[in-house]
Amino acid sequence: METRWSGIRRHHMRHATPFSEAREEILKILEDKVIIGHSIYNDFRVLDIFPPAHMVRDTSMTRHLRRLAGFPRGRCSSLKILSKKLLNRNVQVGEKGHCSVEDATAALDLYKLVEGEWEQEMENQLRDEGVPREPSFASSTHYMKDEYWPEDVTAHRANDASYCC
């Protein structure tokens, strides 16, 4: 049952929260929030959730990061490659699976590189499509205020911009 990405094994799941309960908790956490991640549609598919497209920032799919990295049009880049090229940061190098905090932090840091133009594009697109919305876009001042970031991560991030798990 171990996966090369998570490092999770069968014994880790013995006392785990049942899927339906975990899914409901995730839905509550994500409600009315902009979701930033890398290849997060894979996670959405597994969870059988479909957040509105205007509330998702998937760093694997944006042309803004591809252009900044100098990659050809249409190429979907891995978090590992984008992080190395644009953040000068090595991620996903361990043999025990990915560190979810490291991956989330890298995706957020990549998003911040193109936040202004990405959000402007989203705002223009929504206005053009006539999509009613309240101001709900991500704001840099709120990134690390999420109660679900472990304290040790937020403390390190506040003191060291190059923190990595």
Secondary structure as GFF3:
##gff-version 3
##sequence-region A 1 165
A	DSSP	three_ten_helix	10	13	.	.	.	ID=ss1
A	DSSP	alpha_helix	19	30	.	.	.	ID=ss2
A	DSSP	beta_strand	35	37	.	.	.	ID=ss3
A	DSSP	alpha_helix	40	47	.	.	.	ID=ss4
A	DSSP	three_ten_helix	53	55	.	.	.	ID=ss5
A	DSSP	beta_strand	56	58	.	.	.	ID=ss6
A	DSSP	alpha_helix	63	69	.	.	.	ID=ss7
A	DSSP	alpha_helix	79	82	.	.	.	ID=ss8
A	DSSP	pi_helix	83	87	.	.	.	ID=ss9
A	DSSP	alpha_helix	100	129	.	.	.	ID=ss10
A	DSSP	three_ten_helix	140	145	.	.	.	ID=ss11
A	DSSP	alpha_helix	151	159	.	.	.	ID=ss12
###
